[in-house]
Amino acid sequence: MDTEPIIAYIGLGSNLGDRAGNLLLAVRGLMEAGLHVARLSAIYETEPIGVEDHDSYLNMVAEIEVTNITPSQMLARMVRIEYLLGRRHKFLQAPRTADLDLLIYGDSVIDTEFVQVPHKHMHTRRFVLVPLSELDPHLIHPVENKSIQDLLEESDDSSVVKRWNPNEDIETIENVSPQSFSKISNS
């Protein structure tokens, strides 16, 4: 008997080391953990919230088609992926090689010591709402009973969330001329 897949969304973030490489490895980890990654949002560069002296994050959202896996089992697999990618501290606001959050699991609402679905802060965070609205702007938040697009429009979060351009640093280097260096040495 085939069961209808449940659509879940996972937020992925990294602000240590090769941030884009860490996201790629996290997506690969999800697939190797038996999760069907249906779609991925673009990658967004975001400023850290509530902390200073942290590098900016790269964030994205993965749409997962789930069959025969509970939210608890999903979370256990996600924590293992974080650990394999070098995350050792699960305390809030720590820099991290990989951060995976179960945002939504179908229309489930779960609030236990270990599982909170939907993610308790997702509806207030632009770094989650922007990539999630790219995938499904009309998705209804199971607790707030509003679409992701409406939550994004109503958000008080003014943090910068911009689509990541991996060539931005390369373009900056390409625009440097030999005269740029002579100006530095003459200073």
Stockholm file with secondary structure:
# STOCKHOLM 1.0

chainA/1-187         MDTEPIIAYIGLGSNLGDRAGNLLLAVRGLMEAGLHVARLSAIYETEPIGVEDHDSYLNMVAEIEVTNITPSQMLARMVRIEYLLGRRHKFLQAPRTADLDLLIYGDSVIDTEFVQVPHKHMHTRRFVLVPLSELDPHLIHPVENKSIQDLLEESDDSSVVKRWNPNEDIETIENVSPQSFSKISNS
#=GR chainA/1-187 SS CCCCCEEEEEEEEECSSSHHHHHHHHHHHHHHTTCEEEEECCCEEECCSSCSSCCCEEEEEEEEEESSCCHHHHHHHHHHHHHHTTCCCCSTTCCCSCEEEEEEETTCCEESSSCEESCTTGGGCHHHHHHHHHHCTTCBCTTTCSBHHHHHHHCCCCCCEEECCTTHHHHHHHTCCHHHHHHHHTC
#=GC SS_cons         CCCCCEEEEEEEEECSSSHHHHHHHHHHHHHHTTCEEEEECCCEEECCSSCSSCCCEEEEEEEEEESSCCHHHHHHHHHHHHHHTTCCCCSTTCCCSCEEEEEEETTCCEESSSCEESCTTGGGCHHHHHHHHHHCTTCBCTTTCSBHHHHHHHCCCCCCEEECCTTHHHHHHHTCCHHHHHHHHTC
//
